[in-house]
Amino acid sequence: MVMRKNALSRAAFTMIELIFAIVVISIAVLSLPMMIQTTSRGIEQNIVQEAIFAASAELMGATSYYWDLNSMQDAAASRLERVIEVNGGCDADRLRPGHVNQPYHRRCLDSNTTGLSNTADATFPNLNNAVHANQTIFDNPATDAASYKDNYTGTMAVAQGLGDPNVKVLTASVRNTDGDVVTSLSIYSANIGETDYYRRRF
């Protein structure tokens, strides 16, 4: 700043100082929208990750269901270690190849099954109960209130896996507002039964 000695004793900025101030203010004004955009993009990416985690949790939760509605076809005797017999795959001792012929081990159900059920059942939840289309992932999908741009929906499908009727593949897909797939997660479930812990003796 230059001081001028005169009757009024006025002070003034030089041209260089004014230009420098204008440049600094311009940079600040131009960078503000970029910072807002970067913050908004970060929020959106966090929401996408939350949607993926929610789909993954749903996928893992579905695997705790019975493998098929036929898993409870002899409801009075069915237990976790029971395996569905598909197309006569078990012998007279109700064993399938790979089963151990010992008490409390995996064994086929007492009744034969000629095919796999694809029916959902609220009484005996099975993998087919997990099937749904375009289900809202978040409880509050209002874009303005939630501070993000897209709403995310999830779909779940169940199909035969690996060309084997004893294997099912569950696929959870996350879609944005435009219907584009953000991610697809898959998990396989096999008709092999589970370890029946409460019947184990050590």
N, C-alpha and C positions, 0 to 999 in steps of 0.2 A: 504494500500500500504506500502511496506517495503522499507526503504531506506538503501542501502548498501554503506558503506564508504570504498571506495577503490580509486585506482588511477583514474578511469574513472568516479567516483561518479554516478553510474547507479541506476535507480529506477525500480522496478518491482512489478507486482500484485501477491498476494498469490494465491494458488490453490483454496481456498474457494471463493475468489472474482471472479475468472474466472468462476467457476461453477455457482455461483449465477447469473452472467451476462448472461451466456448461457441459464439458465433456464428462466430468464425474457424475453430474446429475443425469445425463443421458444414459450412461452405463447402468446406473442404478435403476432407472425407469425401464430400460430394455431387459435387464436381468430378472426383474420381478415376475413377469409372466412365466419365464423359464423355470424359476424356483417353484412357483405354484404348480406348473405342469409336472415337474419332477416329483413333488410331494403327492400330487394326485395319482401319478403313475405308481408310486410306492404303495399307496393305500390300496389301489386296485390289485396289485400283485399280491399283497398280503391277503386280500379277500379271496383271490384265486387259490392260494395255498390252503386257506381255511376250508374252502369247498372241496379240495382234493383230500384233505385230512378227514372231512366228514364222510366222503364217499368211501374212503379206506376203512373207517370205523364201521360203517354200515356193512361193508363187504365181510369184515372179520366177524361181525355179530351174526351174520347170516349163516356162517359155517358152524355155529353152535346149534342150529336146528337139526331135526332128524333129516336124514339123507333123502328120504322119500316118504310119501304118504303110506306106502306099503310097509314102512318100518314098524308101524303099529297095527299090522293086520291081525296079529294075535295079541290084542291089547292086554290080555290078562297075564301074558308071559314075557312080552318084549322087554328087553333091557338094552343098555348101551352097547354091549358086546355082540348083539344079534346082527346078522348080515342078511340082506335080502337075496334070495335065490333068484337069479335071472336066467330064464330059459334053461332050466335044469342043470345048473352049474355045480350042484352039490350032490354028494353021494348019499348012500343009505344012512350013514352016521351023521348026516347034516353037516358035513365038512366040505370045504372047497379047497382046491390046490393051494398049499401054503398055510393052511390052518394047522394048529397043534391040537392033537386029540387028547386034551387034558381038561379037567373041570375048570370052570370060570374063564376059559379062553374063548376066543371068537368062534361062533358057530352060526349056521344058517337058521332062519326062521323055520318053524314047524310046518308051515303050509307053503306050497309052491307058488311062484309068481311067474307068469309067462311074459309079462311086459312091465314097463316102468310107468308109474302114475305121474301125470303132470298136473295134478289137481292141488290147489291150495286148500288148507284145512286149518281153521282157527283152533280146533280142539287139540290136534297134534301138529304143531308148527313144523313144516318141512322146508327144504330149500326153495320150493316153488312159492312159498309165502313171501319171499323176498322180492319177487318180480313186481316191478311197477314202472310207469312211464311218466316223465316230466313232473317229478315231485320237487317242490321248492325245498332247497337245502337249508335256507336260513329262516328263522321265525319272523323276522322283520325285514322283508325284501324291499321296502320303500327306498328308492335310490336317493331321494333328497335328504331323508332323515338319517340314512346310514352313511352318507358321505361317499358313496361309490356309484359308478355309472351303470354297471351291469347287474342283472339278477341272474343267479345261477340255479339251474335245476339238475336233478340227478335221475338217471334211469338205471334199472337193474334188469338183466336178462339172464336166463338159465338155459343152457343147451348141452347136448351130449358132447363130451370132450374126448379128443384123441381117437375118435372112431370106435370107442368102447362103451357099451351100454352100462358098464359099471363105473363110469367116470362122468361127472358133470362139471361144467365150467360156468362160473358166475362172473359176469362182466358188469362192472359199474362204470357208467359214463357221466361226465360232468359237462354240461352245455351252458353257453352264455345266452344273452338275450336274443342274439341273432340265430340261435340254434346250432352254432358251430361247436364241435366237440373240443373242449379244453384238454381233457385227458380221459383215457380209458384204462381201468384197472381190472385185472382178471385174477381169479383164484380157482384152483381145481379142488374138487371134493370127490373122494373115491368111496365106493360101497365096500368098505372094509371093517366097519364097526369101530368101536372105541374100547379102551380098557375100562372095565367095570371096577373101579377102585373100591367101592364099598363092599365088594364081595371078595376082595383079595385077602388072603391070610398069610401072615409072615411068621 
